[in-house]
Amino acid sequence: MTVALADWLRRLGVEHPKGVLDGLDRVAEVAARAGVNPPSPRNVIVAGTNGKGTTCLFLERLLLASGHSTGATLSPHLDRFNERIRVDGQDAADAAIVAGLEAVERARGATRLNYFEHAVLAAFAAFRAAQVDAAVLEVGLGGRLDATNIVAADVAVIVSIGLDHQAYLGDTREAIGAEKAGVMRAGRPVVFGAVDAPRPVRRRAAELEAPFLQYGRDFRQARHGGAWRVELADGRVVSTETPPRIPASNAATALQAFALLVPDFDDAVVETACRLAFAPGRMEMLAAHERRWLLDVGHNPDAAAFLACHMQERAACAIVGMLQDKDCAALACALAPRVEQWIATANRMARGLPADALAQRMAAVAPRPVAELDDAIAAAIATTRSNDVILVCGSFDVVARARARLLC
């Protein structure tokens, strides 16, 4: 009898470790026994502190628009597990995911895998079953020891490097950069999506003789009138009348990676990707209750600073929920010039902060603690006016629940 996906997920959550396990040997061995590595003929791995998901989704759309079937992994999911495994631009069906999990279970034997490792290998099995042309693999944490890194990717992308997950990756950009540089492979190109690459990243690329293409130096993007223009590393200039619906620097980074995989493409492919690529919960604007709601899952200082720079107007109110290991004070500081009043609400995840504790950590902006998200939404509505912007940010949990509430 086929086990339902919900039952599989409950089983994985109870029977298998949730934490990070050392090394990739176990995952690689199971993948070899299952016959799922590599997951497709062409593979791109996407690491980075912020912007991985939007970069993956834009790259996925570019590949689809150019006629290539695709698989993509995203992490974490916003609403349901199926978002983690995408085939041809759609969340994978329950049956495809269950088939992948069953294949992993048959190959696993007595080998221990954690929840994320199960999900990654199930995705690889689904991509193999669908016979996709290319796979876009979002790193879950770090890079060097992430389960996706068992794949020797044709192109490695590092979108950005900032301070997050310091308990696992280190306390400096240099240490974190060294972990993320682990996705590079000898002689294979690396696309770096920011203007400031830490020294360990550049040094590792040089050691591997991996061509290193850096945003702002080797490729760049700009607005020209109403058009969005990207100058690629080979000198080609791509121009579209439709700007991307995701952060433009991430779109440019995805486009540079795509150009390495598929050099022969026309501008219409990019126009299509700009029109269709969309990332729920990432700088997403919704209308509800006569207010405009800006939803963003950014949960570290760099993500907050990026959001602040790209907000078109101040938020009349911000609802924030965060995890215990995040720098709540720095996030508030980055957003403070763009927010008029604050509400701290509870994050329901295991590592989530209660509203009162979060308010104490964000004391500099004097947030009002409101434990229940529904009550926080009601309070934000009551203290704002028609057409005001209300920001919801700080964690996937709070943004996902707010999004579901606002869309119902």
C-alpha positions in Angstrom: 0.0 0.0 0.0 1.3 3.4 -0.9 2.0 5.7 2.1 0.6 9.2 1.8 3.0 12.1 1.7 1.7 13.5 5.0 2.5 10.2 6.7 5.9 10.1 5.2 6.6 13.6 6.5 5.4 12.7 10.0 7.7 9.7 9.9 10.7 11.7 8.8 10.0 14.3 11.5 9.9 11.6 14.3 12.2 8.9 13.3 15.2 10.8 11.8 17.5 13.4 13.2 16.7 17.0 12.4 20.1 18.5 13.0 23.2 18.7 10.8 25.2 15.5 10.5 28.9 15.6 9.8 30.2 14.9 6.3 28.6 13.9 3.0 29.8 10.3 2.7 26.5 8.9 4.0 24.4 11.0 1.6 26.7 10.2 -1.4 26.6 6.5 -0.7 22.8 6.4 -0.5 22.6 8.5 -3.7 24.9 6.1 -5.5 22.9 3.1 -4.4 19.7 4.8 -5.5 21.3 5.9 -8.8 20.3 9.5 -8.5 23.6 11.4 -8.7 23.8 13.4 -10.8 20.1 14.3 -10.8 20.2 15.6 -14.4 22.6 16.0 -17.3 23.3 19.7 -16.4 23.3 21.0 -12.8 23.6 24.3 -11.1 24.1 24.7 -7.4 23.1 28.0 -5.7 24.5 29.0 -2.3 24.4 32.2 -0.4 23.2 33.9 2.7 20.3 35.8 1.0 18.7 35.6 -2.4 19.1 31.9 -3.1 15.4 31.2 -3.7 14.7 34.1 -6.0 17.9 33.4 -8.0 16.8 29.7 -8.4 13.3 30.6 -9.5 14.6 33.1 -12.1 17.1 30.6 -13.4 14.4 27.9 -13.6 12.2 30.3 -15.7 15.1 31.1 -18.0 15.7 27.4 -18.6 12.0 26.7 -19.2 11.6 29.7 -21.6 14.6 28.3 -23.6 12.8 25.0 -24.0 14.6 22.9 -21.3 12.8 20.7 -18.8 13.8 21.5 -15.3 14.0 20.3 -11.7 14.6 22.6 -8.8 15.0 22.3 -5.1 14.0 25.2 -2.8 14.5 25.4 1.0 12.8 26.0 3.2 9.2 25.8 2.0 6.7 28.6 2.8 3.4 26.8 2.8 3.8 23.1 2.0 6.6 20.6 1.6 5.9 20.2 -2.2 7.5 23.6 -2.8 10.9 22.1 -2.0 10.7 19.9 -5.1 9.8 21.5 -8.4 9.5 19.9 -11.9 9.0 22.1 -14.9 8.1 25.1 -12.9 5.5 23.4 -10.7 5.5 22.0 -7.2 5.9 18.2 -7.5 2.8 16.1 -7.0 2.5 14.1 -3.9 2.8 10.8 -5.9 6.2 11.9 -7.4 7.6 12.9 -4.0 6.4 9.7 -2.3 8.0 7.7 -5.1 11.2 9.5 -4.5 11.1 9.0 -0.7 10.4 5.3 -1.3 13.4 5.0 -3.6 15.6 6.7 -1.0 14.3 4.4 1.7 15.0 1.3 -0.4 18.6 2.5 -1.0 19.2 3.8 2.6 19.4 0.5 4.4 20.8 1.2 7.9 22.4 4.5 6.9 21.2 7.5 8.9 19.9 10.5 7.0 18.4 13.7 8.4 15.1 15.3 7.2 16.8 17.6 4.7 18.9 14.9 3.3 15.9 12.7 2.7 14.2 15.7 0.9 17.2 16.4 -1.3 17.6 12.7 -2.4 13.8 12.4 -3.0 14.1 15.5 -5.2 17.0 13.9 -7.1 14.9 10.7 -7.6 12.0 12.8 -8.9 14.2 14.6 -11.4 15.6 11.4 -12.6 12.1 9.9 -13.0 11.0 13.0 -15.0 14.2 12.9 -17.1 14.7 16.7 -16.7 17.3 18.4 -18.9 18.7 20.6 -16.1 18.5 20.9 -12.3 18.8 24.0 -10.1 19.8 23.1 -6.6 19.3 25.5 -3.7 21.7 24.9 -0.8 19.9 24.6 2.5 22.7 25.6 4.8 26.3 26.7 4.1 27.6 24.7 1.1 30.5 22.5 1.8 28.5 20.0 4.0 25.1 20.6 2.5 23.4 17.5 0.9 23.1 19.2 -2.5 26.9 19.4 -2.6 27.3 15.7 -3.5 26.6 16.9 -7.0 29.6 18.2 -9.0 27.7 21.1 -10.5 28.5 22.4 -13.9 28.1 26.0 -12.6 28.3 27.1 -9.0 26.5 30.3 -7.9 27.1 32.1 -4.6 24.5 34.9 -4.4 25.7 36.7 -1.3 27.6 36.3 1.9 26.5 37.7 5.2 26.2 36.9 8.9 23.6 34.1 9.5 23.7 30.6 11.0 26.9 31.5 12.8 26.6 28.5 15.1 27.2 26.2 12.1 29.2 28.4 9.7 31.4 30.7 11.7 31.3 34.2 13.1 32.8 36.2 10.2 32.1 36.7 6.5 35.4 35.1 5.8 34.6 31.9 7.7 31.1 31.8 6.2 32.5 32.4 2.7 34.9 29.5 3.1 32.0 27.2 3.9 30.0 28.4 0.9 33.1 28.2 -1.4 32.8 24.4 -0.8 30.3 24.2 -3.7 33.0 25.1 -6.2 34.6 22.4 -8.5 37.9 22.4 -10.3 37.8 24.2 -13.6 34.1 24.9 -13.5 32.7 28.4 -13.5 31.6 30.3 -10.4 29.1 33.2 -10.5 29.3 35.5 -7.5 26.3 37.7 -7.1 27.7 40.6 -5.0 30.4 43.3 -5.4 32.4 42.2 -2.4 33.7 38.7 -2.5 35.5 37.6 0.7 39.1 36.6 0.3 38.6 32.9 1.0 36.1 32.7 -1.8 38.4 34.3 -4.3 41.4 32.2 -3.1 39.4 28.9 -3.4 38.4 29.7 -6.9 42.0 30.4 -7.8 43.2 27.2 -6.2 40.6 25.2 -8.3 41.4 27.3 -11.4 37.6 27.9 -11.6 36.6 30.9 -13.7 35.3 33.5 -11.3 32.6 35.9 -12.6 31.7 38.6 -10.1 28.7 41.0 -10.1 29.7 44.6 -10.8 33.1 43.6 -12.3 32.5 40.8 -14.9 28.8 41.3 -15.4 26.4 44.1 -14.3 22.9 45.3 -14.7 21.3 48.7 -15.0 18.1 50.5 -16.0 18.1 52.3 -19.3 15.0 54.3 -19.7 12.2 51.8 -19.0 14.3 48.8 -20.0 16.3 46.4 -17.9 19.8 45.8 -19.3 22.4 43.2 -18.3 26.0 43.2 -19.6 27.2 39.6 -19.4 30.8 38.5 -18.9 31.3 37.7 -22.6 30.4 41.3 -23.5 26.9 40.5 -24.7 24.2 43.0 -23.6 20.7 41.7 -23.0 17.8 44.2 -22.8 14.2 43.7 -21.9 11.2 46.1 -21.6 9.9 44.1 -18.6 12.0 44.5 -15.4 12.2 41.3 -13.3 9.6 40.8 -10.5 12.4 39.7 -8.2 15.5 41.7 -6.9 17.3 42.7 -10.1 20.8 41.8 -8.9 19.6 38.3 -8.2 18.0 38.1 -11.6 21.2 39.3 -13.2 23.2 36.7 -11.3 20.8 34.0 -12.5 21.1 35.3 -16.1 24.9 35.1 -16.0 24.7 31.5 -14.8 22.1 30.6 -17.5 24.4 32.1 -20.2 27.1 29.7 -19.2 24.7 26.8 -19.5 22.9 27.9 -22.6 25.0 30.4 -24.5 22.7 30.5 -27.5 19.5 32.3 -26.4 17.6 35.4 -27.5 16.3 38.3 -25.5 12.7 36.9 -25.7 13.8 34.2 -23.2 14.8 36.8 -20.7 11.6 38.8 -21.3 9.5 35.7 -20.5 11.5 35.0 -17.4 11.1 38.6 -16.2 7.3 38.3 -16.7 6.8 34.9 -15.1 9.4 34.5 -12.3 7.8 35.1 -9.0 8.8 34.3 -5.4 6.0 34.2 -2.8 7.0 35.8 0.5 10.0 37.6 -1.0 9.2 41.3 -1.2 5.7 40.3 -2.2 2.9 42.9 -2.1 -0.7 42.0 -1.4 -3.9 44.0 -1.0 -6.2 43.1 1.9 -8.4 44.9 4.4 -7.9 48.2 2.5 -4.2 48.0 3.2 -1.1 47.1 1.2 0.9 44.3 2.8 4.6 43.8 2.1 5.7 40.3 2.9 9.4 39.3 3.2 11.0 36.3 4.7 14.3 38.0 5.3 15.5 37.3 8.8 19.1 38.5 9.1 20.6 42.0 9.1 21.8 41.9 5.5 18.4 40.8 4.3 16.8 43.6 6.3 19.2 46.2 4.9 18.4 45.0 1.4 14.7 45.2 2.1 15.0 48.7 3.5 16.9 49.9 0.4 14.2 48.5 -1.9 11.1 49.6 -0.1 9.4 52.2 -2.3 7.8 53.9 0.7 7.8 53.7 4.5 5.7 51.1 6.3 3.1 52.5 8.6 3.5 49.3 10.7 5.7 46.2 10.8 4.7 42.9 12.2 7.8 40.9 13.1 8.4 37.3 14.3 11.8 35.7 14.6 13.8 32.7 15.8 15.9 32.6 18.9 19.3 32.5 17.1 18.7 35.5 14.9 20.1 39.1 15.5 16.7 40.7 16.2 18.2 44.0 17.3 20.3 44.4 14.1 17.3 43.6 11.9 15.2 46.2 13.7 18.1 48.8 13.3 18.3 48.2 9.6 14.6 48.6 9.1 14.0 51.4 11.6 14.2 54.3 9.2 11.5 52.7 7.0 9.0 51.7 9.7 6.8 54.0 11.8 5.5 51.5 14.4 6.3 47.9 15.4 4.4 44.8 16.6 6.3 41.8 17.9 4.5 38.5 17.5 5.3 34.9 18.3 7.1 32.5 16.0 5.6 29.0 16.4 8.7 27.1 15.3 10.6 25.0 17.9 13.3 27.8 18.0 10.8 30.6 17.8 10.8 33.6 20.1 7.7 34.5 22.2 6.3 38.0 21.5 7.5 39.4 24.9 11.0 38.0 24.4 11.2 39.4 20.9 10.0 42.8 22.1 12.8 42.9 24.7 15.4 42.1 22.0 14.0 44.9 19.8 13.6 47.4 22.6 15.3 50.1 20.6 12.2 50.4 18.3 9.8 49.8 21.2 7.6 47.2 19.6 4.2 46.3 21.0 4.1 42.5 21.9 1.1 40.7 20.5 1.3 36.9 20.9 -1.2 35.7 18.4 -0.6 36.6 14.7 -4.3 37.1 14.0 -4.4 39.6 16.9 -1.2 41.3 15.5 -2.8 41.7 12.1 -6.0 43.2 13.7 -3.8 45.6 15.7 -1.9 46.7 12.6 -5.1 47.3 10.8 -6.6 49.3 13.7 -3.6 51.6 14.0 -3.2 52.3 10.3 -5.2 54.0 7.6 -6.6 52.9 4.2 -3.9 52.3 1.6 -1.1 52.3 4.2 1.7 49.7 3.8 2.1 47.1 6.5 5.3 45.1 6.5 5.3 41.4 7.7 8.8 40.0 8.1 11.4 38.1 10.2 10.7 34.4 9.5 9.2 32.0 7.1 6.7 30.9 9.8 5.2 34.3 10.4 5.2 35.3 6.8 3.6 32.0 5.7 0.8 32.2 8.3 0.1 35.9 7.5 0.0 35.2 3.8 -2.5 32.4 4.3 -4.6 34.7 6.5 -4.5 37.6 4.0 -5.3 35.5 1.0 -8.3 33.7 2.5 
